[in-house]
Amino acid sequence: MAPLPPPTAFPEESAVSSPPLPRGLLVYGAYGYTGRLVVEEALRQGIRPVLAGRDPHRLEAVAREVSPDAPLPFRVASLDDPRELARALDGIHTVLHAAGPFVHTAPAMLGVCLARRVHYIDLTGEVPVFELAFDLAEEAKETGIVLLPGAGMDVVPTDSAAVRAAADCPGATRLEIGLHSPGPLSRGTRRTIAEHAADGLLVRRDGRLVPANPGDPEFLPAIHFDPAAPPVPVLPYTWGDLSTAWRSTGIPHITCYMAASRSTRAILPATLPLLRGVLSTRGGQALAHVLARRGPDGPSSRDRNEVRVRAWARATAPDGRTAQVILETPEAYRFTAMAAVALAGVVGNGGLEPGTRTPAEALGSRWILGLPGVHMVHRSQGGPPGLRKTQAGPPSFVPPAEESM
């Protein structure tokens, strides 16, 4: 995995030396599919964010459509112009960055946020972006700001499940994380997948990110996302938890999985080398991006209201002890908007220490259970005799106080 370039340098002559500016939330990429959901969720939570992006016409349209009686303020700024972007952050306390692929957009926004002493939150699931943010941890501490990448479906539920499973299995050295998220993907997510498809699979071994073959027999063929139902086929996947769970739990061996159809699981390991070869070319990438732009913008309103997502984590110790946790959340994009705005409120109110943080490391594994529609549906330990038995229940199940998450 090639590292990202350092964050964009901020012009010295424009630097500010004043204390943090008045509070305000700016959503960059507000007219994208997920960005708009974030804006709508912020309004539902009583927050009137400032909208930002590079297209003035699309910004104005969203500003008027989401709040017809009192259109939201918006600022036009390109990520390619540090001075323009810096001016867009005047009066802003926290940036919620929703414009991807973040591997291209995050360095510029991170650089300006550090220079302007503005907290940074994003919705990335891209490992290089997490690694860049963690590389900037000391600078963020010195600047007095919070960097919180992965404030949506990746990685809030999986990070919480991983931290709880690790706590239930002291001394664990192996962590497996899975996500079952039915429903269509947004256009932005499809573009991001196309962007990274040529990179291949990564896992974490002995604390290091290393490439792996998805057809290797070490990987799970299926996961019981519902212990009472048949297992769901999965494939190993380069998920942001490879970065965050390592920091949240300290467990050195981490593998991430994504639910897949049986046909995809059957053919992808064999065809992946060819696919990577095609996508590593300029023409292959161009075709992938054209295909990613086709189809719907994202899940329908009905999908967002009806689909449920499961996040699974299992920690394993050298002596055979295990701990499993399964969380259920609303549909992925609905949850992302809800979680990101909630986290922006925590950060904006000074609820986190400066530095680069993961959601569960900063707020604990139980924080997620305070979000609407989120439940722990399974928790169990196994291995040597004498351990607690499985705890499971309907979606409303919450463990008793002495077993609280």
TIVO-263866 format. One line per 10 residues: their letters; for each residue x, y, z of N, C-alpha, C, O. Coordinates in steps of 0.1 Angstrom, whole numbers. Layout:
BEGIN
a> X/Y/Z/X/Y/Z/X/Y/Z/X/Y/Z  ...
***
This chain:
BEGIN
maplppptaf> 8/-12/0/0/0/0/9/12/0/16/14/9  8/21/-10/16/33/-11/10/43/-1/-2/45/-1  18/50/6/13/60/15/8/72/8/12/75/-3  -2/79/14/-7/91/8/4/102/10/12/102/18  3/112/1/12/124/3/8/131/15/-3/129/21  18/139/21/14/147/33/3/156/30/0/159/18  -4/161/41/-15/170/38/-10/183/31/1/187/33  -19/189/24/-15/200/16/-10/212/24/-16/215/35  1/217/20/7/228/28/-2/240/27/-8/243/17  -2/247/39/-11/259/40/-2/271/38/9/272/44
peesavsspp> -6/281/30/2/293/28/5/300/41/-4/304/48  18/303/43/22/309/56/16/323/57/12/327/68  15/331/46/9/344/48/-5/345/51/-10/355/55  -12/333/50/-27/333/53/-29/327/67/-41/326/71  -19/322/74/-20/315/86/-27/324/97/-25/337/97  -35/318/105/-41/326/116/-35/322/129/-31/310/131  -33/331/138/-28/329/151/-38/331/162/-34/330/174  -50/334/159/-60/337/169/-65/324/175/-62/313/170  -72/325/186/-78/313/193/-88/307/183/-92/312/173  -93/295/187/-103/288/178/-115/297/175/-119/305/184
lprgllvyga> -120/296/163/-130/305/158/-144/301/164/-145/290/170  -154/310/163/-167/307/168/-172/294/163/-169/289/152  -181/287/171/-185/274/168/-194/274/155/-201/283/153  -192/263/147/-200/261/135/-196/248/129/-185/244/130  -206/242/122/-203/229/115/-204/232/100/-214/237/95  -194/227/93/-193/228/79/-193/214/73/-185/206/77  -202/212/63/-203/199/57/-198/201/43/-204/207/34  -186/195/40/-180/196/27/-184/184/18/-183/173/23  -188/187/6/-194/176/-2/-209/175/0/-215/164/0  -216/186/4/-229/186/8/-239/182/-2/-251/178/1
ygytgrlvve> -236/182/-15/-245/178/-25/-243/164/-30/-250/160/-40  -234/157/-25/-233/142/-28/-244/135/-21/-252/140/-13  -246/122/-25/-257/114/-19/-256/114/-4/-266/117/3  -244/110/2/-243/109/16/-242/123/23/-248/125/33  -235/132/16/-235/145/22/-248/152/24/-250/158/34  -257/150/14/-271/155/16/-278/149/28/-285/155/35  -276/135/29/-283/129/41/-277/134/54/-285/136/63  -264/137/54/-258/143/66/-264/157/69/-268/160/80  -266/165/59/-272/178/61/-286/177/66/-290/184/75  -294/168/60/-308/166/65/-308/161/79/-317/165/87
ealrqgirpv> -299/152/82/-299/147/96/-295/158/106/-300/159/117  -285/167/102/-281/178/110/-293/187/113/-295/191/125  -301/190/103/-313/198/105/-323/191/115/-329/198/123  -324/178/113/-333/171/122/-328/172/137/-336/172/146  -315/173/139/-310/174/152/-308/188/157/-302/191/167  -314/198/149/-315/212/153/-302/219/150/-300/230/156  -294/214/141/-281/221/137/-283/226/123/-288/219/114  -279/238/120/-279/244/107/-265/246/102/-258/255/105  -260/236/95/-246/236/90/-244/245/79/-253/249/72  -232/249/77/-227/256/65/-224/246/55/-217/236/58
lagrdphrle> -229/247/42/-226/238/32/-214/242/24/-212/254/22  -206/233/19/-195/236/11/-192/226/0/-196/214/2  -185/230/-11/-182/222/-22/-177/231/-33/-175/243/-31  -174/225/-44/-168/233/-55/-179/237/-65/-175/246/-74  -191/233/-65/-201/236/-75/-212/245/-69/-220/241/-61  -211/258/-72/-221/268/-66/-235/265/-69/-244/267/-60  -238/260/-81/-252/258/-84/-258/246/-76/-270/247/-72  -251/235/-75/-255/224/-67/-256/227/-52/-265/223/-46  -247/235/-48/-248/239/-34/-260/248/-31/-267/245/-21  -263/257/-40/-275/266/-38/-287/257/-38/-297/260/-31
avarevspda> -288/248/-47/-300/239/-49/-302/232/-36/-314/231/-31  -292/225/-30/-294/218/-18/-297/227/-6/-306/224/2  -291/239/-6/-294/248/5/-308/252/6/-314/254/16  -314/254/-6/-329/258/-7/-338/246/-5/-349/247/1  -334/234/-11/-343/223/-10/-345/217/4/-356/213/8  -334/217/12/-335/211/25/-341/220/35/-345/216/46  -340/233/32/-346/243/42/-352/254/34/-347/265/33  -364/252/28/-370/262/19/-373/275/25/-372/285/18  -377/275/38/-381/288/44/-369/296/48/-370/309/48  -358/290/50/-346/297/54/-334/290/49/-328/282/56
plpfrvasld> -331/292/36/-320/284/30/-307/285/38/-304/295/44  -300/274/38/-288/273/46/-277/281/39/-277/282/27  -267/286/47/-256/293/41/-247/283/34/-246/271/38  -240/287/23/-231/278/16/-218/286/12/-219/298/10  -207/279/10/-195/285/6/-189/276/-5/-188/264/-4  -184/283/-15/-178/276/-27/-163/275/-24/-157/286/-22  -157/263/-25/-143/262/-22/-138/249/-29/-144/239/-28  -127/250/-36/-121/239/-42/-110/233/-33/-102/241/-27  -109/220/-33/-98/214/-25/-85/216/-32/-74/214/-25  -85/221/-44/-72/224/-51/-67/237/-48/-56/241/-52
dprelarald> -74/246/-40/-70/259/-37/-70/261/-22/-80/264/-16  -58/259/-16/-57/260/-1/-62/273/5/-69/273/15  -60/284/-2/-64/297/3/-79/298/3/-85/303/13  -85/294/-8/-100/294/-9/-106/285/1/-116/289/8  -100/273/3/-105/264/13/-104/270/27/-112/268/35  -93/276/30/-90/282/43/-101/293/46/-106/294/57  -104/301/36/-114/311/38/-128/305/41/-136/311/48  -131/293/35/-143/287/37/-145/282/51/-156/280/56  -134/281/58/-134/276/72/-135/288/82/-135/285/94  -136/300/78/-138/311/87/-151/309/95/-161/306/90
gihtvlhaag> -149/310/108/-161/309/117/-165/294/120/-175/292/126  -157/285/115/-161/271/116/-153/264/127/-141/266/128  -160/256/135/-153/249/146/-150/234/142/-140/229/146  -159/228/133/-157/214/130/-161/212/115/-171/217/110  -152/205/108/-155/201/94/-160/187/94/-153/178/100  -171/184/87/-175/171/84/-173/168/70/-181/173/61  -163/161/66/-158/160/52/-165/148/46/-163/136/50  -174/150/36/-182/139/30/-179/138/15/-187/132/8  -168/143/10/-165/142/-4/-154/132/-7/-142/134/-2  -157/121/-14/-147/111/-17/-145/110/-32/-150/118/-39
pfvhtapaml> -136/101/-36/-128/92/-28/-118/100/-19/-111/109/-24  -118/96/-6/-111/104/4/-95/103/2/-88/112/6  -91/93/-5/-77/92/-8/-72/104/-16/-60/107/-16  -81/110/-24/-78/122/-31/-81/135/-24/-74/145/-26  -92/135/-16/-97/147/-10/-92/150/4/-91/161/8  -89/139/12/-86/141/26/-73/149/28/-73/157/37  -62/147/21/-49/154/24/-51/169/24/-46/176/33  -58/174/14/-60/189/14/-68/194/26/-65/204/32  -79/187/29/-88/191/40/-81/190/53/-82/199/62  -74/179/55/-66/177/67/-56/189/69/-54/194/80
gvclarrvhy> -49/192/58/-39/203/59/-45/216/64/-39/223/72  -56/220/58/-62/232/61/-68/232/75/-67/242/82  -74/221/79/-80/220/93/-69/221/103/-71/228/113  -57/215/101/-46/216/110/-41/231/111/-39/236/122  -40/237/100/-36/251/99/-46/261/106/-42/270/113  -58/258/104/-69/267/109/-74/263/123/-83/269/129  -68/252/128/-72/247/142/-87/244/142/-95/248/150  -92/236/132/-106/232/130/-106/217/131/-99/210/125  -115/212/140/-117/198/141/-121/191/128/-128/197/120  -117/179/126/-119/172/113/-126/159/116/-121/150/123
idltgevpvf> -137/156/109/-144/143/109/-146/140/94/-149/148/86  -145/127/91/-149/123/77/-156/109/77/-158/103/88  -160/105/65/-168/93/64/-160/82/56/-166/73/50  -147/83/56/-139/74/48/-139/59/53/-143/57/65  -137/50/44/-134/36/48/-121/32/42/-118/20/42  -113/42/37/-101/39/30/-89/38/39/-85/48/46  -82/26/39/-71/24/48/-60/35/47/-55/40/57  -56/39/35/-45/50/34/-49/63/41/-40/70/46  -62/66/41/-66/78/47/-65/77/63/-61/86/69  -70/65/68/-68/63/82/-53/64/86/-50/70/97
elafdlaeea> -45/58/79/-31/58/82/-25/72/82/-17/75/90  -29/80/72/-25/94/72/-29/101/84/-21/109/90  -42/99/88/-47/106/100/-40/102/112/-37/111/121  -36/89/114/-29/85/125/-14/90/125/-8/93/135  -9/92/113/5/98/112/5/112/117/15/118/121  -7/119/116/-8/133/120/-13/135/134/-16/146/139  -13/124/142/-19/124/156/-11/134/165/-18/142/172  2/134/164/9/143/173/7/158/169/6/166/177  7/160/156/5/174/151/-9/179/156/-11/190/159  -19/170/155/-33/173/159/-33/176/174/-39/186/178
ketgivllpg> -26/169/182/-25/171/197/-19/185/199/-24/193/207  -8/188/193/-1/201/194/-10/212/190/-9/223/196  -18/210/180/-27/221/174/-39/222/183/-46/233/183  -43/211/190/-54/212/199/-67/208/192/-78/212/196  -66/200/181/-78/196/174/-80/181/174/-70/173/177  -92/176/171/-95/162/170/-96/159/155/-102/166/147  -89/147/151/-91/141/138/-98/128/140/-93/119/147  -110/127/134/-118/115/136/-123/110/123/-134/113/118  -114/102/116/-118/96/103/-128/84/106/-127/78/116  -136/81/96/-144/69/97/-156/71/107/-158/62/115
agmdvvptds> -163/82/105/-174/85/115/-188/79/110/-198/83/116  -188/70/101/-201/65/96/-201/50/97/-196/44/107  -208/43/88/-209/28/88/-195/22/89/-193/12/96  -185/27/82/-172/24/85/-165/36/92/-164/47/85  -162/35/105/-161/22/112/-168/22/125/-165/14/134  -178/30/127/-184/31/140/-190/18/146/-186/14/157  -198/10/139/-204/-2/145/-193/-13/146/-193/-20/156  -185/-14/136/-174/-25/137/-164/-22/147/-159/-31/154  -160/-9/149/-151/-5/159/-156/-8/173/-149/-13/182  -169/-5/175/-176/-8/188/-176/-23/191/-173/-27/202
aavraaadcp> -180/-31/181/-181/-45/183/-167/-51/186/-165/-60/194  -157/-46/179/-143/-51/181/-138/-48/195/-132/-56/201  -140/-36/200/-136/-32/213/-143/-40/224/-136/-44/233  -156/-43/222/-163/-51/232/-158/-65/232/-156/-71/242  -156/-71/220/-151/-85/219/-137/-86/225/-134/-96/232  -129/-76/222/-115/-76/228/-116/-75/243/-108/-82/250  -125/-67/249/-126/-66/263/-131/-79/270/-127/-82/281  -139/-86/262/-145/-99/267/-135/-110/266/-137/-121/271  -124/-108/259/-114/-119/257/-100/-113/260/-92/-111/251  -97/-111/273/-83/-105/276/-72/-114/271/-73/-126/271
gatrleiglh> -62/-107/265/-51/-114/260/-53/-119/245/-44/-126/240  -64/-115/239/-67/-119/225/-55/-114/216/-50/-103/217  -52/-123/207/-42/-119/197/-47/-120/182/-40/-116/173  -59/-124/181/-65/-125/167/-79/-118/168/-87/-121/177  -82/-110/158/-95/-103/157/-101/-105/143/-94/-102/133  -113/-109/142/-120/-110/129/-132/-101/130/-140/-101/140  -134/-94/119/-145/-84/119/-153/-86/106/-147/-87/95  -166/-86/107/-174/-88/95/-186/-78/94/-191/-73/105  -190/-75/82/-201/-66/80/-211/-72/70/-207/-76/59  -224/-72/74/-234/-76/64/-243/-64/62/-252/-61/71
spgplsrgtr> -242/-58/51/-249/-45/48/-256/-47/35/-251/-43/24  -269/-52/35/-277/-54/23/-280/-40/16/-279/-30/23  -284/-41/4/-289/-29/-3/-279/-24/-13/-267/-27/-12  -283/-15/-22/-274/-9/-32/-264/1/-26/-266/6/-15  -254/3/-33/-243/12/-29/-246/26/-36/-252/27/-46  -241/36/-29/-242/50/-35/-232/51/-47/-222/43/-48  -234/61/-55/-224/63/-66/-210/66/-61/-200/61/-67  -209/74/-50/-196/77/-44/-189/64/-39/-177/63/-41  -197/55/-33/-191/43/-28/-186/34/-39/-175/28/-39  -194/34/-50/-190/26/-62/-177/32/-68/-168/24/-72
rtiaehaadg> -176/45/-68/-163/51/-73/-151/48/-64/-141/45/-69  -153/48/-51/-143/45/-42/-138/30/-44/-126/28/-43  -148/21/-45/-144/7/-47/-136/6/-60/-126/-2/-60  -140/12/-71/-133/12/-83/-119/17/-82/-109/12/-88  -118/28/-74/-105/34/-72/-95/25/-65/-83/25/-69  -99/16/-56/-90/8/-48/-90/-7/-53/-83/-15/-47  -98/-10/-63/-99/-24/-67/-86/-30/-71/-84/-42/-69  -77/-22/-77/-64/-27/-81/-54/-29/-70/-43/-34/-72  -58/-24/-58/-48/-25/-47/-46/-38/-41/-36/-41/-35  -57/-47/-43/-56/-60/-37/-60/-60/-22/-63/-50/-16
llvrrdgrlv> -60/-72/-17/-64/-75/-3/-53/-72/7/-41/-75/5  -57/-65/18/-47/-63/29/-53/-69/42/-65/-70/44  -44/-74/50/-48/-79/64/-37/-73/73/-27/-68/68  -39/-74/86/-29/-70/95/-24/-82/102/-31/-90/108  -10/-84/102/-4/-95/108/8/-90/116/17/-82/111  9/-94/128/20/-89/137/20/-74/137/31/-68/138  8/-68/137/8/-53/137/11/-46/125/10/-34/124  14/-53/114/17/-47/101/7/-50/90/1/-61/90  4/-40/82/-5/-42/70/3/-50/60/14/-45/55  -2/-61/55/5/-69/45/-6/-74/35/-17/-76/38
panpgdpefl> -1/-77/23/-10/-82/12/-13/-96/15/-6/-103/21  -25/-101/10/-29/-114/12/-37/-119/-1/-42/-110/-8  -39/-132/-2/-46/-138/-13/-60/-141/-8/-61/-149/1  -71/-135/-13/-84/-138/-8/-89/-153/-9/-98/-157/-3  -82/-161/-18/-85/-175/-19/-77/-184/-9/-79/-196/-9  -70/-178/0/-62/-185/9/-71/-193/19/-81/-187/23  -69/-206/22/-78/-213/31/-79/-208/45/-87/-213/53  -70/-199/49/-71/-194/63/-83/-185/65/-87/-183/76  -89/-180/54/-100/-171/56/-114/-178/57/-116/-189/52  -123/-172/65/-136/-178/68/-144/-178/55/-144/-169/47
paihfdpaap> -151/-189/53/-160/-190/41/-174/-183/44/-181/-179/35  -178/-182/57/-191/-177/60/-191/-173/75/-182/-177/83  -200/-164/78/-202/-159/92/-216/-160/96/-225/-157/88  -218/-163/109/-232/-163/114/-235/-149/120/-233/-146/131  -240/-141/111/-244/-127/115/-257/-128/124/-259/-119/131  -264/-139/122/-276/-142/131/-274/-156/136/-275/-165/128  -270/-158/149/-267/-172/154/-279/-181/152/-277/-194/152  -291/-176/150/-303/-185/148/-305/-188/133/-315/-196/130  -297/-183/124/-300/-184/110/-287/-191/103/-277/-191/109  -289/-195/91/-277/-201/84/-266/-190/82/-269/-178/82
pvpvlpytwg> -253/-195/81/-243/-185/79/-243/-178/66/-249/-184/56  -238/-166/65/-238/-158/53/-224/-159/46/-214/-157/53  -223/-162/33/-210/-162/27/-203/-149/28/-209/-138/27  -190/-149/30/-182/-137/31/-169/-138/23/-165/-149/20  -163/-127/20/-150/-126/14/-142/-117/23/-147/-107/28  -129/-119/24/-120/-110/31/-120/-97/24/-120/-97/11  -118/-86/31/-120/-73/25/-111/-63/31/-108/-64/43  -105/-53/24/-97/-43/29/-106/-32/35/-110/-23/28  -108/-33/48/-118/-25/55/-110/-15/64/-99/-18/69  -116/-4/67/-109/6/76/-105/1/89/-97/7/96
dlstawrstg> -112/-9/94/-109/-15/107/-95/-20/108/-90/-22/119  -89/-23/97/-75/-28/97/-66/-17/104/-56/-20/110  -70/-5/102/-63/6/109/-68/10/122/-61/11/132  -82/11/123/-87/16/136/-87/5/147/-84/8/158  -91/-7/144/-91/-18/154/-78/-20/160/-77/-24/172  -67/-19/152/-54/-20/157/-51/-10/168/-45/-13/178  -56/2/166/-54/13/176/-63/12/187/-60/15/199  -76/7/184/-86/6/195/-83/-6/204/-86/-5/216  -78/-17/199/-77/-29/207/-63/-33/210/-60/-40/220  -53/-30/201/-40/-34/202/-38/-49/198/-27/-54/199
iphitcymaa> -48/-55/192/-47/-69/188/-39/-69/174/-42/-61/165  -29/-77/174/-19/-76/162/-24/-83/149/-19/-80/138  -33/-93/150/-37/-100/138/-52/-97/136/-60/-101/143  -54/-90/125/-68/-85/122/-72/-89/107/-64/-86/98  -84/-95/105/-89/-97/92/-103/-92/92/-111/-93/101  -106/-85/81/-120/-80/79/-127/-87/68/-121/-92/58  -140/-88/69/-148/-96/59/-161/-88/56/-166/-79/63  -165/-90/44/-178/-84/38/-187/-95/33/-182/-104/26  -200/-94/36/-209/-104/31/-209/-103/16/-208/-93/10  -210/-115/9/-210/-116/-5/-219/-127/-10/-223/-136/-2
srstrailpa> -223/-126/-22/-232/-137/-27/-223/-149/-29/-211/-149/-30  -230/-161/-30/-223/-173/-32/-215/-173/-45/-204/-179/-46  -221/-167/-55/-215/-167/-69/-202/-158/-68/-192/-162/-74  -203/-147/-62/-191/-138/-61/-180/-145/-53/-169/-144/-57  -184/-151/-42/-174/-158/-34/-167/-169/-42/-155/-172/-40  -175/-176/-51/-169/-187/-58/-160/-182/-69/-150/-189/-72  -163/-171/-76/-154/-167/-87/-144/-156/-84/-134/-156/-91  -146/-148/-74/-137/-136/-72/-123/-140/-69/-114/-135/-76  -120/-150/-60/-106/-153/-58/-98/-157/-70/-86/-154/-71  -105/-164/-79/-98/-169/-91/-96/-157/-102/-87/-157/-109
tlpllrgvls> -106/-148/-102/-106/-138/-112/-99/-125/-107/-97/-116/-116  -97/-124/-95/-91/-111/-89/-78/-107/-95/-76/-95/-99  -68/-116/-98/-56/-112/-104/-58/-105/-118/-52/-95/-121  -67/-111/-126/-70/-105/-139/-77/-92/-137/-74/-82/-144  -87/-91/-128/-93/-78/-125/-84/-67/-121/-85/-56/-125  -75/-71/-112/-65/-61/-107/-56/-56/-118/-53/-44/-119  -52/-66/-127/-44/-62/-139/-51/-52/-148/-45/-42/-152  -64/-54/-150/-71/-45/-159/-73/-31/-152/-71/-21/-158  -76/-31/-139/-79/-19/-132/-66/-11/-129/-67/1/-125  -55/-17/-130/-42/-10/-128/-38/-1/-140/-29/6/-139
trggqalahv> -46/-3/-151/-43/5/-163/-52/17/-163/-62/18/-156  -47/28/-170/-55/40/-171/-69/37/-178/-79/43/-173  -69/29/-188/-81/26/-195/-91/18/-186/-103/21/-186  -85/9/-178/-94/1/-169/-100/10/-158/-111/8/-155  -92/19/-153/-97/28/-143/-108/37/-149/-118/40/-142  -106/42/-161/-116/51/-167/-129/43/-169/-140/49/-166  -128/31/-174/-140/23/-176/-147/20/-162/-159/21/-162  -139/17/-152/-145/14/-139/-153/26/-134/-163/25/-127  -147/38/-136/-154/50/-131/-166/53/-139/-176/59/-134  -166/50/-152/-178/52/-160/-189/43/-155/-201/47/-153
larrgpdgps> -186/30/-153/-196/21/-148/-201/25/-134/-213/23/-131  -192/30/-125/-196/34/-112/-206/45/-112/-214/46/-103  -205/54/-122/-215/65/-123/-229/61/-128/-238/69/-127  -230/49/-134/-243/44/-139/-251/39/-127/-246/36/-116  -264/39/-129/-273/33/-119/-277/44/-109/-274/56/-111  -285/40/-99/-291/50/-90/-280/57/-81/-269/52/-80  -284/69/-76/-275/77/-67/-271/69/-55/-260/69/-50  -281/61/-50/-279/53/-38/-292/46/-34/-301/46/-42  -292/40/-22/-305/34/-18/-317/43/-18/-315/55/-15  -328/37/-20/-341/45/-20/-344/48/-6/-339/43/4
srdrnevrvr> -354/57/-4/-359/61/9/-365/48/16/-363/47/28  -371/40/8/-377/28/14/-366/19/19/-367/13/30  -355/17/11/-344/9/16/-338/15/29/-335/7/38  -336/28/29/-330/34/41/-339/32/53/-333/31/64  -352/31/51/-360/29/63/-362/14/67/-366/11/79  -360/5/58/-363/-9/61/-351/-18/63/-351/-28/70  -340/-15/56/-328/-24/56/-322/-23/70/-321/-13/76  -317/-35/75/-309/-36/87/-295/-41/84/-294/-50/76  -286/-37/92/-272/-41/90/-267/-48/103/-270/-44/114  -258/-58/101/-252/-65/112/-237/-63/111/-230/-65/101
awaratapdg> -231/-60/123/-216/-59/125/-212/-70/134/-218/-71/145  -202/-78/131/-198/-89/139/-183/-88/142/-176/-84/133  -180/-92/154/-165/-92/157/-163/-105/166/-171/-108/175  -151/-111/164/-147/-122/172/-133/-121/176/-124/-120/167  -130/-121/189/-116/-120/194/-112/-134/199/-120/-141/205  -100/-138/196/-95/-152/200/-82/-150/207/-73/-143/202  -80/-157/218/-68/-157/226/-60/-170/222/-65/-180/217  -47/-170/225/-38/-182/222/-43/-195/229/-41/-205/224  -49/-193/241/-54/-205/248/-67/-211/243/-73/-220/249  -73/-205/233/-85/-209/227/-98/-202/232/-109/-204/227
rtaqviletp> -96/-193/241/-108/-185/245/-112/-176/234/-104/-171/226  -126/-174/233/-131/-165/222/-142/-156/228/-148/-159/239  -145/-146/221/-156/-137/225/-162/-132/212/-154/-127/203  -175/-132/211/-182/-127/199/-192/-116/203/-198/-117/213  -194/-107/194/-204/-96/196/-210/-93/182/-203/-93/172  -223/-92/182/-230/-88/170/-239/-76/173/-247/-76/182  -237/-65/166/-245/-53/167/-254/-52/154/-251/-56/143  -266/-46/156/-275/-44/145/-278/-29/145/-280/-22/155  -277/-23/132/-279/-9/131/-290/-6/119/-293/-16/112  -294/6/118/-302/9/106/-294/8/93/-282/5/94
eayrftamaa> -300/10/82/-294/9/69/-281/18/69/-280/28/76  -271/13/61/-258/19/61/-257/34/60/-251/41/67  -264/40/50/-263/54/47/-271/62/57/-267/73/61  -282/57/61/-290/63/72/-282/63/85/-281/74/92  -276/52/88/-267/52/100/-256/61/99/-252/68/109  -249/62/87/-238/71/86/-241/85/89/-234/92/96  -252/90/83/-256/104/86/-259/106/101/-255/116/106  -266/96/107/-270/98/121/-257/98/130/-256/106/139  -248/88/128/-236/87/136/-227/99/134/-221/104/143  -225/103/121/-216/114/119/-220/127/125/-212/134/131
valagvvgng> -233/130/124/-238/142/130/-237/141/146/-233/151/152  -240/130/151/-238/128/166/-224/130/170/-221/137/180  -214/124/163/-200/126/166/-196/140/164/-187/145/172  -201/147/154/-197/161/152/-202/169/164/-195/179/168  -213/166/170/-218/172/182/-209/170/194/-206/179/201  -204/158/195/-195/154/206/-182/162/205/-177/168/214  -176/162/192/-164/169/190/-165/184/191/-157/191/197  -176/189/186/-178/204/186/-180/209/200/-177/221/203  -185/201/209/-187/205/223/-175/202/232/-176/203/244  -164/199/226/-152/196/233/-152/183/241/-145/182/251
glepgtrtpa> -159/173/236/-160/160/243/-149/151/241/-149/140/248  -139/154/233/-128/145/230/-115/152/232/-114/164/229  -105/144/237/-91/150/238/-85/152/224/-88/144/215  -77/162/222/-71/164/208/-63/152/204/-58/144/213  -61/150/191/-54/139/186/-62/132/176/-73/136/173  -57/121/170/-64/112/161/-71/101/169/-64/94/177  -84/100/168/-92/91/176/-100/81/167/-103/84/156  -103/70/173/-113/61/167/-126/62/175/-125/66/187  -138/60/170/-150/62/177/-151/55/190/-154/61/201  -148/41/190/-149/34/203/-138/36/213/-140/36/225
ealgsrwilg> -126/39/207/-115/42/216/-117/55/224/-114/57/235  -124/64/217/-127/78/223/-139/78/232/-138/84/242  -149/70/228/-162/71/235/-166/59/242/-176/58/249  -159/48/240/-163/35/246/-172/27/236/-178/33/227  -172/14/238/-180/5/229/-195/7/231/-203/3/223  -199/13/242/-214/14/245/-220/26/239/-232/27/237  -212/36/235/-217/48/230/-227/46/218/-237/53/218  -224/37/210/-232/34/198/-246/30/202/-256/33/194  -248/24/213/-261/19/217/-271/30/221/-283/28/222  -266/42/222/-274/54/224/-280/60/211/-288/69/212
lpgvhmvhrs> -276/55/200/-281/60/187/-294/52/184/-295/40/186  -304/59/178/-317/53/175/-315/41/166/-308/41/156  -322/30/170/-322/18/161/-310/9/162/-309/0/154  -301/12/172/-289/3/173/-290/-6/185/-294/-1/196  -288/-19/184/-289/-28/194/-278/-38/194/-272/-41/183  -274/-44/206/-266/-56/206/-275/-68/206/-283/-69/215  -273/-76/196/-282/-88/194/-276/-101/198/-283/-111/200  -263/-101/201/-256/-113/205/-243/-109/211/-236/-100/207  -240/-117/222/-227/-116/229/-224/-129/235/-232/-134/243  -212/-135/233/-209/-148/238/-194/-149/240/-186/-142/234
qggppglrkt> -191/-159/249/-177/-163/251/-176/-178/250/-186/-185/254  -165/-183/246/-163/-197/245/-148/-200/248/-140/-192/251  -146/-214/248/-132/-218/251/-132/-226/264/-141/-235/266  -122/-224/273/-121/-232/285/-133/-232/293/-141/-222/293  -136/-242/301/-148/-243/310/-148/-231/320/-138/-225/323  -160/-227/324/-162/-217/334/-165/-203/329/-168/-194/337  -165/-202/316/-168/-189/310/-183/-187/309/-191/-196/310  -187/-174/308/-201/-171/307/-207/-177/294/-199/-178/284  -219/-180/294/-226/-186/282/-231/-174/273/-229/-162/276  -236/-179/262/-241/-169/252/-252/-160/258/-261/-165/265
qagppsfvpp> -251/-147/255/-262/-138/257/-268/-134/244/-260/-129/235  -280/-136/242/-286/-132/229/-301/-129/231/-307/-132/241  -306/-121/222/-320/-117/224/-325/-111/211/-318/-110/201  -337/-106/212/-343/-98/201/-336/-85/199/-327/-82/207  -339/-78/188/-332/-65/185/-332/-56/197/-323/-47/197  -341/-57/206/-342/-47/217/-334/-52/229/-333/-45/239  -327/-63/228/-319/-69/239/-308/-60/243/-300/-55/235  -307/-57/256/-295/-50/262/-291/-59/274/-299/-62/282  -278/-62/275/-273/-70/286/-276/-64/299/-278/-52/300  -277/-72/310/-279/-67/323/-267/-58/328/-256/-58/321
aeesm> -268/-50/338/-259/-40/342/-245/-46/344/-235/-40/339  -244/-58/351/-231/-63/353/-224/-69/341/-212/-71/341  -232/-70/330/-226/-75/317/-227/-64/307/-226/-67/295  -229/-52/311/-232/-41/302/-221/-39/292/-209/-41/295  -225/-35/280/-216/-33/269/-209/-19/272/-200/-15/264
***
